[in-house]
Amino acid sequence: MNDLDCRQFVEQVTTFLEGDLGADAEQRFIEHLALCDGCDRYLDQIRQTTQALRDLPAEGISPAARANLLNAFRSRP
Amino acid sequence: MEGFPPDQELVARLQDGDEDAFALVLDSWSGGMLRLARSFVSTEESAAEVVQETWLAVIEGIGRFECRSSLKTWTYRILTNTAKRRGTREKKVVPLSSAEDNGPTVDPARFRPAGVPFPGHWWEFPPAWPTPEQGLLGAEVREMLSAALAELPDRQRVVITLRDVEGYASEEVCELLEISAANQRVLLHRARAFVRGKLEEYYTQEVSS
């Protein structure tokens, strides 16, 4: 295992996922990932978290507001 | 976005007064706009008014829109400007950085301290989560996620909402919020770690109960 420890690894996951780590740091990150099941799981759970957020349904505006806006669009000059 | 007309076509239809096109953007974007507005103002009602005001500005300005940015980015920019103005009036402003943006995102007690073998490594690996049903989130998980987002400091909530809930690219978020790439990444990182922690809490409680 190289000198990157798990405590540092968890603080780099977002930079890694953004592709902003830089070649050397990314190499160390990936080497650590390959050897550490705990960090592999942590990274996967961060991915699962973003996926879960992506699936959150959005609540819409009220039907009255919607009707209002459709009216405003219809009567625009 | 699947099944969504390309921007040029959408804008042309809106400029022609095509009501279906307007209903399409209205229904597709209002939910996300409400969530975003809510980050800047103090009540749900205020957020709904910001969204209403934004759409009225879109209706008013669409004739002059020249596709220099995407229609959605333009709309969201109007929204953030409207929301920020109102937020300032309501004395709820989103400050750019604070003490909440520093320090470790995972409890240091979960790692082995200096002086024992393998310092800085996990004492125990994070517990495994159940495999979710394909693409489906339970209602309980959805509620938990919404509550977790609501608990976040404002800046973090705005960024994670735009990036992970709405699917915006980092450049777009930096532009909308006028923050640096580094600042955006820190806020996103802290917010994701917090929400992951809430999911972990939820899943481990579920297993032990």
Boltz contact constraints between the chains, C-beta under 6 A:
constraints:
  - contact:
      token1: [A, 5]
      token2: [B, 120]
      max_distance: 6.0
  - contact:
      token1: [A, 5]
      token2: [B, 121]
      max_distance: 6.0
  - contact:
      token1: [A, 6]
      token2: [B, 111]
      max_distance: 6.0
  - contact:
      token1: [A, 6]
      token2: [B, 121]
      max_distance: 6.0
  - contact:
      token1: [A, 6]
      token2: [B, 122]
      max_distance: 6.0
  - contact:
      token1: [A, 7]
      token2: [B, 111]
      max_distance: 6.0
  - contact:
      token1: [A, 7]
      token2: [B, 120]
      max_distance: 6.0
  - contact:
      token1: [A, 10]
      token2: [B, 106]
      max_distance: 6.0
  - contact:
      token1: [A, 14]
      token2: [B, 185]
      max_distance: 6.0
  - contact:
      token1: [A, 14]
      token2: [B, 188]
      max_distance: 6.0
  - contact:
      token1: [A, 14]
      token2: [B, 189]
      max_distance: 6.0
  - contact:
      token1: [A, 38]
      token2: [B, 122]
      max_distance: 6.0
  - contact:
      token1: [A, 38]
      token2: [B, 125]
      max_distance: 6.0
  - contact:
      token1: [A, 41]
      token2: [B, 125]
      max_distance: 6.0
  - contact:
      token1: [A, 41]
      token2: [B, 126]
      max_distance: 6.0
  - contact:
      token1: [A, 42]
      token2: [B, 126]
      max_distance: 6.0
  - contact:
      token1: [A, 45]
      token2: [B, 196]
      max_distance: 6.0
  - contact:
      token1: [A, 46]
      token2: [B, 192]
      max_distance: 6.0
  - contact:
      token1: [A, 46]
      token2: [B, 196]
      max_distance: 6.0
  - contact:
      token1: [A, 49]
      token2: [B, 192]
      max_distance: 6.0
  - contact:
      token1: [A, 49]
      token2: [B, 195]
      max_distance: 6.0
  - contact:
      token1: [A, 49]
      token2: [B, 196]
      max_distance: 6.0
  - contact:
      token1: [A, 49]
      token2: [B, 199]
      max_distance: 6.0
  - contact:
      token1: [A, 50]
      token2: [B, 164]
      max_distance: 6.0
  - contact:
      token1: [A, 52]
      token2: [B, 137]
      max_distance: 6.0
  - contact:
      token1: [A, 53]
      token2: [B, 164]
      max_distance: 6.0
  - contact:
      token1: [A, 53]
      token2: [B, 165]
      max_distance: 6.0
  - contact:
      token1: [A, 55]
      token2: [B, 137]
      max_distance: 6.0
  - contact:
      token1: [A, 56]
      token2: [B, 145]
      max_distance: 6.0
  - contact:
      token1: [A, 56]
      token2: [B, 165]
      max_distance: 6.0
  - contact:
      token1: [A, 58]
      token2: [B, 31]
      max_distance: 6.0
  - contact:
      token1: [A, 58]
      token2: [B, 32]
      max_distance: 6.0
  - contact:
      token1: [A, 59]
      token2: [B, 31]
      max_distance: 6.0
  - contact:
      token1: [A, 60]
      token2: [B, 30]
      max_distance: 6.0
  - contact:
      token1: [A, 60]
      token2: [B, 31]
      max_distance: 6.0
  - contact:
      token1: [A, 61]
      token2: [B, 30]
      max_distance: 6.0
  - contact:
      token1: [A, 61]
      token2: [B, 51]
      max_distance: 6.0
  - contact:
      token1: [A, 65]
      token2: [B, 52]
      max_distance: 6.0
  - contact:
      token1: [A, 69]
      token2: [B, 55]
      max_distance: 6.0
  - contact:
      token1: [A, 72]
      token2: [B, 59]
      max_distance: 6.0
  - contact:
      token1: [A, 73]
      token2: [B, 22]
      max_distance: 6.0
  - contact:
      token1: [A, 73]
      token2: [B, 59]
      max_distance: 6.0
  - contact:
      token1: [A, 76]
      token2: [B, 59]
      max_distance: 6.0
